[in-house]
């Protein structure tokens, strides 16, 4: 089974993102009057991927987050200092 885009598991969306990223995604999407399928279409992902990001169940994928940032106009990623 091939997964296009984000790899999903039960780990929280926290590595490389702000703690409230799932809420930020949902608020920004709704603010633009977009449905999950609308956003998914814009970023070339399945609606399930958007749902998993909004529910904090997606493993962060920097490419997907960058596409979401562009589509909804909100900064989602943070720089990780080592």
N, C-alpha and C positions, 0 to 999 in steps of 0.2 A: 504494500500500500504506500503510495507516494504522497507526501504532504507538500503542497505548494505554499510557500510563504512561511507563516509562523508555525513553529512546533508547539504543540499544546500538551500541558500536563497540569497537575494540581498546584504547582509552585506559584506563589504570589508574584504579581508583576511588580518587582521592586528593584532589581539589579539594573542600574543605569537609568532609572526613571524616578520621578518624584513620587512620594508615597500616595498622593491622591490622584495619580494619573488616570485610573479608571473613571473616576468622577469627572475629571477634566475633559476626557474624551467625550463622555456622554453629554455633559453640559454644552460643550462647544458644538457638537453635532446637532443637538436639539435647538440651540441658538441659531443655527443656520437652516433650521426647519428641514433637516435631512433625516431620513430613516436609516436604520442600519444597512439595509440593502443599497441605499443610495451611496453611503460612504464606502461600502465594500466595492461597489462598481467603480467609484472614482479612484480607488487605490489598487484595483485589480486583485481583490481578495474575495473570499466567500463571506456572506453575511455572518456565518458562524464565527469567523475570525474576529470580526468587529465585536460580536457579542462576548467572546472570550476575553478580549482586551478590556471591555467595559465591566466585566465581572471579576477582573483581576486573576483570571485563570490562565492567561497566555504567558509563555516565556517571552521576554522582551526580544524583539527582532528590530535592530536599528533601522533597517531599510523600511519595514512596515511603519515604524514610528515616524520616520522622516516623511513618508507619504501622507500619513495622517496629519502631521503638523501642517503640511502644505494645503491639504484639502479643507481642514477646519480652522486654520489660522491661529493655532495655539502651540506654544513651546511645550514639548512633552519630555524631551531628553535633557539630562544634566551631564556635565563632564565629571568623570570619576578621577579623583586625584589619588595617585599611588605614592 
